[in-house]
């Protein structure tokens, strides 16, 4: 049995991963969190940590003989980036940790990424003896199915507003991109933990489906039984951090202001339009785990039928 510590394991992505791993008898799961859990789970107990205290965090990891650290910290600022790097340092100091998965869970970062904080963690990991990787699952399929599918992610409208039947499509909508259901990402993580030492790559790619936005809109219209109002945003517009606003974006502004939210979604958009999320098949771990049957985009979208 290997002990796995999941940082931010009571959160959205982290909670999804924890819910899968804790049912696997090969793994003992502990949760690292800045605050106590709302309800304690004996299968995945929570330990409150101060990431600024590297020594105390290292001692906690050591006391539980943690072998693998999985970070689901939401790294979007200098402060959250520093917290994750401190976690890397704690893993090294613990002496027990051998593997580390840094937080990304979406797309590989472009060289001119305006938010370099996640790359800084990778740079820090390269200076250690830890075996490490970062998971790239592309675009979470959950956003096309919520609230009608099981998901621990925050319901958020990105490019397709299923409720209001509107969409803001990047480019011409023909680019193929990788999409993965959050629980399938967790299952790929679970499988990767069993890979022998030395088989992890710095970047681990996986996908549940590969489709274009135009195909997604077709399925969405079939599921909702009506035509969508579709806008197409040029790559040039998206690279300025702007995009067509959708009605479903408004609730998101309560916890992410409009400008940074549109900047995030527009960056995702132009990367998709330029083919950045069309992961090469040979780089994806799907072929290593043929028994993992992933959820398709159409299956998620069809959750809206009759709604």
C-alpha positions in Angstrom: 0.0 0.0 0.0 1.3 3.4 -1.0 0.3 6.6 0.8 -0.8 9.4 -1.4 -1.2 13.0 -0.2 -3.5 15.2 -2.2 -3.1 18.9 -1.7 -6.4 20.8 -1.9 -8.0 17.3 -1.9 -11.3 18.7 -0.5 -11.6 21.0 -3.5 -13.0 20.4 -7.0 -10.3 18.6 -9.0 -8.6 17.4 -5.9 -11.8 16.1 -4.4 -12.6 14.2 -7.6 -9.2 12.5 -7.5 -9.5 11.7 -3.8 -13.0 10.1 -4.4 -11.4 7.7 -6.9 -8.2 6.9 -5.1 -9.7 6.3 -1.7 -11.7 3.3 -3.1 -8.5 1.6 -4.3 -7.0 -0.7 -1.7 -3.6 -0.2 -3.2 -3.5 3.4 -1.9 -3.9 5.1 1.5 -5.1 8.7 0.9 -4.6 11.7 3.1 -5.8 15.2 2.3 -3.8 18.4 2.8 -5.9 21.5 3.3 -5.5 25.0 4.6 -8.7 24.6 6.6 -10.5 21.7 8.4 -12.8 19.5 6.4 -16.5 20.2 6.7 -17.1 16.5 7.5 -14.3 14.0 8.2 -13.8 11.1 5.9 -12.1 8.1 7.5 -11.0 6.9 4.0 -9.3 10.2 3.3 -8.6 12.1 6.5 -7.8 15.8 6.3 -4.7 17.4 7.8 -4.6 21.2 8.1 -1.3 22.6 6.7 0.4 26.0 6.4 2.3 25.8 3.1 4.4 28.6 4.3 5.9 26.3 6.9 7.9 23.9 4.9 9.4 22.1 7.8 6.1 21.4 9.4 4.6 20.2 6.1 7.7 18.0 5.5 7.3 16.5 9.0 3.6 15.7 8.3 4.5 14.0 5.0 7.2 12.0 6.7 5.0 11.0 9.7 2.6 9.4 7.2 5.3 7.9 5.0 3.8 9.7 2.0 5.2 8.3 -1.2 3.4 10.4 -3.8 2.2 14.0 -3.5 -0.6 15.2 -5.8 -1.2 18.9 -6.0 -4.6 20.2 -6.9 -3.8 23.7 -5.6 -5.4 26.3 -7.8 -2.2 27.9 -9.1 -3.2 31.3 -10.6 -1.2 33.9 -8.6 2.3 34.4 -7.1 0.9 33.4 -3.7 -0.6 30.1 -4.9 2.5 29.4 -7.0 4.7 29.9 -4.0 2.5 27.6 -1.9 3.0 24.8 -4.5 6.8 25.3 -4.7 6.9 25.1 -0.9 5.0 21.8 -1.1 7.7 20.6 -3.5 10.4 21.6 -1.0 8.5 19.9 1.8 8.2 16.7 -0.3 12.0 16.7 -0.8 12.7 17.4 2.9 10.3 14.7 4.0 12.6 12.0 2.7 9.7 9.7 2.2 8.2 11.3 -1.0 9.4 9.9 -4.3 6.8 11.2 -6.7 5.0 14.5 -7.3 2.2 15.5 -9.6 2.0 19.3 -10.0 -1.2 21.1 -10.5 -2.4 21.9 -14.0 -5.1 19.4 -15.1 -5.9 21.2 -18.4 -3.6 22.3 -21.2 0.1 22.5 -21.6 1.4 26.0 -21.1 2.6 28.1 -24.1 6.0 29.6 -24.0 4.6 33.1 -23.6 2.1 32.2 -20.9 1.1 35.3 -19.1 0.8 33.3 -15.9 4.1 31.6 -15.4 3.4 30.2 -11.9 2.7 26.6 -12.9 5.9 26.5 -15.1 7.8 27.7 -12.0 6.8 24.6 -10.2 8.0 22.4 -13.0 11.3 24.3 -13.0 11.6 23.7 -9.3 10.8 20.0 -9.6 13.6 19.6 -12.3 16.1 20.6 -9.6 15.0 17.7 -7.3 15.4 13.9 -7.4 11.6 13.5 -7.3 10.0 11.7 -10.2 7.3 14.1 -11.4 4.7 14.8 -14.0 1.9 17.2 -14.8 -1.5 15.9 -16.2 -3.0 17.5 -19.3 -6.5 16.4 -20.0 -7.5 19.3 -22.2 -11.0 20.8 -21.7 -13.1 19.4 -18.9 -16.2 17.8 -20.4 -18.1 18.5 -17.2 -18.8 22.0 -18.3 -21.1 20.8 -21.1 -23.2 18.6 -18.8 -23.6 20.3 -15.5 -25.8 20.4 -13.5 -27.2 17.2 -15.1 -24.1 15.0 -14.6 -22.1 14.0 -11.6 -19.3 16.5 -11.0 -17.4 18.2 -8.2 -16.3 21.0 -10.4 -17.8 24.5 -10.1 -20.6 24.9 -12.6 -19.1 27.3 -15.1 -20.0 28.4 -18.6 -17.0 28.7 -20.8 -17.7 28.7 -24.6 -21.0 26.9 -24.7 -24.0 28.1 -22.7 -26.2 25.0 -22.6 -28.9 26.6 -20.5 -29.3 29.7 -22.8 -28.5 27.9 -26.0 -25.7 30.3 -27.0 -22.1 29.8 -27.8 -18.9 31.8 -28.3 -16.7 29.7 -30.5 -12.9 30.3 -30.9 -11.7 30.6 -34.5 -13.8 28.8 -37.2 -14.8 26.0 -34.8 -13.2 23.3 -36.9 -10.1 22.7 -34.7 -9.9 19.3 -33.0 -9.3 19.4 -29.2 -9.0 17.0 -26.4 -11.9 16.8 -23.9 -12.0 14.7 -20.7 -14.5 14.1 -18.0 -13.1 14.9 -14.6 -13.6 11.4 -13.2 -11.8 10.0 -16.2 -8.8 12.2 -15.5 -8.9 10.8 -11.9 -8.9 7.3 -13.3 -5.9 8.0 -15.5 -4.1 9.4 -12.4 -5.0 6.3 -10.5 -3.6 4.1 -13.3 -0.4 6.2 -13.6 0.4 5.6 -10.0 0.9 2.0 -10.8 3.5 2.7 -13.5 7.0 1.5 -12.6 9.7 4.0 -11.5 11.1 5.8 -14.5 8.0 5.6 -16.7 6.6 8.9 -15.8 7.2 11.8 -18.3 7.3 15.4 -17.4 4.0 15.9 -19.1 1.3 13.2 -19.1 -1.4 13.6 -21.7 -4.8 11.9 -21.7 -8.2 12.5 -23.3 -11.7 11.2 -23.2 -12.8 12.4 -26.6 -11.4 14.5 -29.5 -13.9 16.7 -31.3 -14.4 20.1 -32.8 -16.6 22.9 -31.3 -18.7 22.8 -34.4 -19.5 19.1 -33.7 -20.2 20.0 -30.1 -22.7 22.6 -31.1 -24.4 20.1 -33.4 -24.8 17.7 -30.5 -25.9 20.5 -28.2 -28.6 21.5 -30.6 -29.9 18.0 -30.9 -29.9 17.6 -27.1 -31.7 20.9 -26.5 -34.0 20.5 -29.5 -33.3 24.0 -30.8 -30.8 26.0 -32.7 -28.0 27.8 -30.8 -27.1 31.4 -31.3 -23.4 31.0 -32.2 -20.7 33.7 -32.4 -17.2 33.1 -33.7 -14.4 35.0 -32.1 -11.2 35.5 -34.2 -7.9 34.3 -32.9 -6.7 38.0 -33.1 -9.6 39.1 -30.8 -9.0 36.2 -28.4 -5.3 37.1 -28.1 -6.3 40.5 -26.7 -8.0 38.7 -23.9 -11.5 39.5 -25.2 -14.4 37.2 -26.3 -18.1 37.3 -26.9 -19.9 37.4 -23.5 -22.5 34.8 -22.8 -25.4 35.0 -20.3 -24.0 32.2 -18.4 -20.8 34.1 -17.7 -22.5 36.6 -15.4 -22.7 34.4 -12.3 -19.0 33.6 -12.6 -18.1 37.2 -12.2 -19.1 36.9 -8.6 -16.0 35.0 -7.8 -13.8 35.7 -10.8 -13.9 39.3 -12.2 -14.9 39.7 -15.8 -11.5 40.8 -17.2 -9.4 37.9 -15.8 -12.2 35.4 -16.5 -12.5 36.4 -20.1 -8.7 36.4 -20.3 -8.6 32.8 -19.1 -11.3 31.6 -21.5 -10.0 33.5 -24.4 -6.5 32.1 -23.9 -8.0 28.6 -23.8 -9.9 29.5 -27.0 -7.0 30.6 -29.2 -5.0 27.7 -28.0 -7.8 25.4 -29.2 -8.2 27.3 -32.4 -4.4 26.9 -33.2 -4.5 23.2 -32.5 -2.7 23.3 -29.2 -5.1 20.9 -27.6 -5.1 18.3 -30.4 -2.8 16.1 -28.3 -0.7 13.7 -30.4 -1.9 10.1 -30.0 1.6 8.8 -29.3 2.0 11.2 -26.4 -1.3 10.2 -24.7 -1.3 7.5 -22.0 -4.7 6.2 -23.2 -2.9 3.4 -25.2 -1.2 2.2 -22.0 -4.6 1.7 -20.3 -7.0 0.3 -22.9 -9.3 -0.9 -20.1 -10.2 2.7 -19.1 -13.4 3.3 -21.1 -13.8 7.1 -21.2 -16.9 9.2 -21.3 -17.5 10.8 -24.7 -18.5 14.4 -25.4 -21.9 13.3 -26.8 -22.7 11.2 -23.7 -22.1 14.3 -21.5 -24.1 16.7 -23.7 -27.0 14.2 -24.0 -27.6 14.7 -20.3 -29.5 17.8 -21.4 -32.0 15.8 -23.4 -35.5 16.5 -22.2 -34.3 19.3 -19.9 
